Amino acid sequence: MGRIIAYCGMVCTDCAEFTATQANDRTALEQIAARYRKELDKPDITAEYLLCDGCLTDRGRLAAHCANCRVRACGMARGIANCAHCPEYVCERLQGFWDHRPDVRKGYRVVLDEIRRSL
């Protein structure tokens, strides 16, 4: 399987939730859920919440936070491969997501900037 790049620049195929789902590794999903419950103070996160077949899927499973993602919804509505392909790159919606997630902003931006340069 090749790399799956989410609309926001996350590499789905490098994501622990995605890889555990694809491996059908329930133990790993339970461990990730337990870590998120503690780190994010979200007691309702379960392994089922994390099941994911990648951001670009239109028929597969999506982690709940991906299923509700405004960046993903916009990219799907525009019919683009990811935000690097958008004529409005970097838009307020994408920048807002990155500002909300400073822990991932640089890595995601690097991925999309590399794609953008290659277009």
C-alpha positions in Angstrom: 0.0 0.0 0.0 1.3 3.5 -0.9 1.2 6.5 1.4 -2.2 7.9 2.1 -2.1 11.7 2.6 -5.0 13.2 4.4 -6.4 16.6 3.3 -4.7 18.3 6.2 -1.3 16.8 5.4 -1.3 13.9 7.9 0.1 10.7 6.5 -2.7 8.3 7.4 -0.5 5.3 6.6 1.9 6.5 9.4 -0.9 6.9 11.9 -1.1 4.5 14.8 -4.9 4.3 14.6 -4.9 3.6 10.9 -2.1 0.9 11.2 -3.8 -0.8 14.1 -7.1 -0.8 12.3 -5.6 -2.3 9.2 -3.8 -5.0 11.2 -7.0 -5.7 13.1 -5.0 -5.2 16.3 -7.6 -4.6 18.9 -5.0 -4.6 21.7 -3.1 -1.7 20.1 -6.4 0.2 19.6 -7.3 -0.3 23.2 -3.9 1.0 24.3 -4.2 4.1 22.0 -7.7 4.8 23.4 -6.4 4.5 27.0 -3.6 6.9 26.3 -6.0 9.4 24.7 -8.4 9.1 27.5 -5.7 10.1 29.9 -3.7 12.7 27.8 -6.8 14.4 26.4 -9.1 13.9 29.5 -11.7 12.4 27.2 -13.2 9.4 29.2 -15.5 8.4 26.3 -12.8 7.5 23.8 -13.0 3.8 22.9 -11.2 1.5 20.5 -14.3 1.8 18.2 -13.9 5.5 18.2 -10.5 5.1 16.7 -11.2 2.6 13.9 -10.0 4.2 10.7 -9.4 3.2 7.0 -7.9 6.6 6.2 -9.1 10.1 5.6 -9.7 9.7 1.9 -12.2 6.8 2.3 -15.8 7.4 1.3 -17.1 4.0 2.4 -14.7 2.8 5.1 -14.4 3.4 8.8 -13.2 6.8 10.0 -12.0 7.7 13.5 -14.7 9.9 15.0 -12.5 13.1 15.0 -11.7 12.5 11.2 -15.4 11.9 10.4 -16.3 15.3 11.8 -13.3 17.2 10.3 -14.2 20.4 8.5 -10.9 20.3 6.5 -11.8 16.8 5.2 -15.4 17.8 4.4 -14.1 20.8 2.4 -11.6 18.7 0.5 -14.1 16.0 -0.3 -16.6 18.7 -1.5 -13.9 20.2 -3.8 -12.9 16.8 -5.1 -9.2 17.3 -4.5 -6.6 14.8 -3.5 -5.5 16.9 -0.5 -5.3 20.6 0.4 -2.0 21.1 -1.5 -4.1 20.7 -4.6 -6.5 23.5 -3.6 -6.2 26.9 -5.3 -6.9 28.5 -1.9 -4.0 26.7 -0.2 -3.4 27.7 2.7 -7.0 28.8 3.6 -8.4 29.9 6.9 -9.9 26.5 7.6 -6.7 24.7 7.2 -4.7 27.3 9.1 -7.3 27.2 11.9 -6.9 23.4 12.1 -3.1 23.7 12.3 -3.4 26.5 14.9 -5.6 24.2 16.9 -3.0 21.4 16.6 0.4 23.0 17.0 1.8 19.6 17.9 1.4 18.4 14.2 1.3 21.7 12.3 4.9 21.7 11.1 4.9 18.1 9.9 1.6 18.3 8.1 2.6 21.6 6.5 5.9 20.1 5.3 4.1 17.2 3.6 1.6 19.5 1.8 4.3 22.0 0.8 6.3 19.2 -0.8 3.2 18.1 -2.7 2.4 21.6 -3.7 5.9 22.2 -5.1 5.6 19.1 -7.2 2.4 20.1 -8.9 
